[in-house]
Amino acid sequence: MCSPEPVNCFPVLVNILSNTFLRLFNSTARFRVWSQLFYTGENPEMKNYIFFGLFTYMLVLSAGLPPLFAMSSVEDYKVKSL
């Protein structure tokens, strides 16, 4: 039922249990599980959105980290830890 990879085993197990309970309650609905991590469709708008979102995040991160290191050095200088 499960592949040797533990990442795929839990969703398959949940799928089997859910479908079993649905059959016990005489439901016609079924669950399906996909093993792909991300949607692999070619959507250039989504790729641009993700790229610019991550790019903006990296810009904010790179702008915020140097002052943190500078303040740490100033604190070390104040307490004369060198």
Order of alpha helices (4+ residues) and beta strands (2+ residues): alpha-alpha
